[in-house]
């Protein structure tokens, strides 16, 4: 049996918190970043809307997961609310730690799940693609979000 095609689109933008922005290397050190992630496969679809606040070494954020404008099923009158996600993390010299907590909004809360906890530990290896002495290109790379 073939699985239905999975579609996914995501994006966001970093708004610097200081006039003109503060850059360290290719990354803005303090910013506000609204983000989204939409996914669909067969009859399932979900939209995650969120935002991050990043200041120097600290990150905090919140996400809403669900798609309230669509019903779960044509026969059911329940809207597609899933969870609120809260996140806090720290970044120092390539090492990041983050804690997130999902507050259940769906029918699973009837089961008294207590939400979900997640702890992340991330290490980013830094290297230079231009160590050979070649000049760097005129364009800047897009910084990856840290959380």
Helices and strands as residue ranges (DSSP letters): E 6-16, E 23-24, E 27-28, E 30-41, E 44-55, E 58-73, E 76-92, E 95-104, G 107-111, E 116-123
